[in-house]
Amino acid sequence: MEAQKGDRLLMHGRIVGQHDRVAEVVEVLGTNGTPPYRVRFQDGHETIMSPGPDTVVQHEKMADG
């Protein structure tokens, strides 16, 4: 898994009824875009995490110059 600052991590719920969660990568702590990442959830909570296989990286779209 590789992510960059500004990318979003979509974490799928692992049990029935659990909603997906989205977090923004605010800092990459690993080398070459690898985990761990400092992330911020939509409610403002920040944590350091190494995402599991139930997580998908949604890359930030680059603005046209």
C-alpha positions in Angstrom: 0.0 0.0 0.0 1.2 3.5 -0.9 -0.4 6.8 -0.1 0.6 10.5 -0.1 -0.4 13.4 2.0 -4.0 14.4 0.9 -5.0 10.9 -0.2 -8.0 9.4 1.5 -8.2 5.9 3.1 -11.6 4.1 2.7 -11.9 1.5 5.4 -14.7 -1.0 4.7 -16.8 -2.2 7.7 -15.8 -5.7 8.6 -19.0 -6.7 10.3 -22.7 -6.5 9.2 -24.1 -3.1 10.0 -20.7 -1.4 10.4 -20.3 1.6 8.1 -17.3 2.4 6.0 -15.0 5.0 7.4 -13.0 7.6 5.5 -9.8 9.3 6.8 -7.5 11.8 5.1 -3.7 11.1 5.2 -2.1 14.2 6.8 1.4 12.7 7.1 3.2 9.7 5.7 5.5 8.3 8.4 6.9 5.3 6.4 9.3 5.4 3.5 8.2 5.9 -0.1 4.6 6.3 0.8 4.3 3.2 2.9 2.6 3.0 6.3 2.3 4.1 9.0 0.2 7.2 8.3 -1.1 10.0 10.5 -4.7 10.3 9.5 -7.7 12.6 10.3 -11.2 11.3 10.3 -14.2 13.3 9.3 -15.0 14.0 13.0 -11.6 15.7 13.5 -10.0 12.7 15.4 -6.4 12.1 14.4 -4.4 8.9 14.9 -1.5 6.9 13.5 -2.4 3.8 11.7 -1.1 1.0 9.4 -4.2 0.1 7.3 -5.2 -3.5 6.8 -6.4 -5.4 3.7 -9.9 -3.9 4.2 -8.6 -0.4 3.3 -8.5 1.2 -0.1 -6.4 4.3 -1.0 -8.3 7.0 -2.9 -5.5 9.1 -4.4 -5.9 12.9 -4.4 -6.6 14.2 -7.9 -3.9 16.5 -9.2 -5.1 20.0 -10.2 -4.5 21.0 -13.8 -1.7 23.6 -14.1 
